[in-house]
Amino acid sequence: MHNFYFRYILVLFLVAAVLLIPVAAKNNLVPLAKEDRDFWNKVLEIENISNKNLLYASYVAYRDRLNDLSIETFHECIRQNSNNERILAISHYYIGKNWYQLGDYQKALTHFLVVPRYDLGDFSNIKYANYINLALTLHQKGQDNKARIYLQKVKTENSPERYQKMADTILMELN
């Protein structure tokens, strides 16, 4: 009897793995752009952030894939920092990343499209990371022509080499 259950569970696992391979392959075009510790140290130095602890906790929830919590707390950061454009942009950026991870590409797209409206000041790298993430989201929605537009922005603007390489990689995959 024990052997029967083991085989049953093994078969279910193998079937699930086979069914998920196409999804994983499509989602692994290029991972979403990531920010490093230096980025967050710099963010936390921004003056006039209302509730820095909440902002960083929102990021930690994102990093730990507690997406619902991260979305909720970044929304609260938006509410508490309604006059701080950099925090608004960063919050929308991360809400978009959370929705992307959850597979809701339309909601991700909605938040990624908001980011360029804000003045990012010395956080211009977020603009390029956001363009990359916009392109990946559009690709997931089957809108490769629109994705190419954002990748070309990364290529034609004076973006850091890291984002140039990511754009090149994605453009090669889209062709």
N, C-alpha and C positions, 0 to 999 in steps of 0.2 A: 504494500500500500504506500509506504514512504517513497519508494522508487517511482511509483506512478506520479505522485505530486511533484517530485523533483523534475521528471521529464516534462510534465505539463507546464511548469513554471519556466523551464529552459526553452520550450517551444514558444511560449508567449513572449519571452525576452527576445528570441531570435526574430520572430515576426515583427515585433515593435522596432527592432534595430533596422531591419530591412526597409520597413515603411518610412523610417526617419532619415535614411541616407539621402534621398533627393532633397529634403528640406535642409539638411545640414550642408549639402553641397551648394545650394543656392545662397544660403546665408553666409558662406565662408568666402565670398568674393574677396573681401578685404575687411578686417575687423574695423569697428568704429574707431575714430581717432580718440586717443587717450591723452590725459593731462598727467603731468608728473608732480612730485612733491613740491618742487620749486614753484610751479604754477599755484598750488594751493597756499603756499607760504605767502606768495605775492598777493593773492586774493584777500587773505586774512589781514593784510596790512592796509587795505582800502579803508579810508576814513569814512565815517558816517554810515557804517553798516549797522543796521538794527538787528541785534541778536546774532552775533558771529557764531556762537555755539550752535544755534539752530542751522545756520548755513552749512557749517562743517559737518554736522550730524546728518544733514540731507545728503551730502556727498558720501559719507561713510555708508549710509543705507544703500546708496546707488552701488558703491564699490562691493558691498556684501550681497548684492542682488536682492535686496529687500525693496523691490521696485515700487510696490504700493505705498510703503512708508516714505520712500524717497520722493515720489510724486507729491504726496500730501504735504510733506515738510517743505519742499521747494515752492509749492503754491503758497504756503504760509510766508516764506521768505519774500515772495513777490508782494504779498499783501503788506508786509511790514517794511518793505524797502521801495515803495512805489515811486520815490523820487531819485533813486539811485540806478541810473541806466546800466552801469556795468553789472550790478547784481541782478537786475531784471533780465539782462541778456544771458548771463551765466545760468540763472535759474531756468529760463526757458530752454536753453541748450541742454541742460541735464534732464529736464522733464521729457524732452524729445528723445534723448538717449534711453531713458527708462521705457518709454512707449515702444521704441524700436526693439529693445530686448524682450518686451512682452509680445512682440509680433503685431502690434497695432500700428501699422505703418501710416495710416491716415492721421492718427493723433500725433505721431512722431513728426510727420511732415508739417502739421499745423504749428507746432512749437519751433521747429527748425526754421520755418519761414519768418517767424517773428524776430529772431536774433539779429538779422542785419539792420533792423529799424533803429537799433540803439547805438549810441556812441560807446564803443568799447575802450576808447583811450589807449592805454598801453597794453591792452589785452587783445591786440589784433589777431594773435594766433587763433583765438576762439573763432574768429570770422572764417579762417581757412579750414579749421577743423569742422566747423559747421557746414561749409560748402561740401566737404568730403562726405559728411554724414547725410546731408541733403541728397547728394548723388546716390549714395547707397540705398537710401529710403526710396527714392524714385525708381531705382533699379528693381527693388523688391516689388514695387507697384507696377512693373512692366513699362515704365516710362523712360527708357534708355536715352531717347533724344533729349529730354529735359535734363537727365542726369549729366549728359555731356556738356550742357551749358554751364553747370556749376563747376565741373571739372576744368573747363576752359578758363573760368574765372580764376581758379587757383593757379593755372599755368600762366595767364597773362598778367596777373597782378604780381606785385613783388612779394610773393609768399615765401616763407622759409623752405629750404631744400627738402625737409622732411615731408611737407605737404605736396611739394612738386612730385616727389617720388611716388607718393600714394596715388596722386591723380594719374600719373603715367601708368601705374600698375592697373588701376581700375579701367582706364581708357583702353588698354590692351585687351582686357577681359571683355569689354563691351563690344569690341569689333569682331 
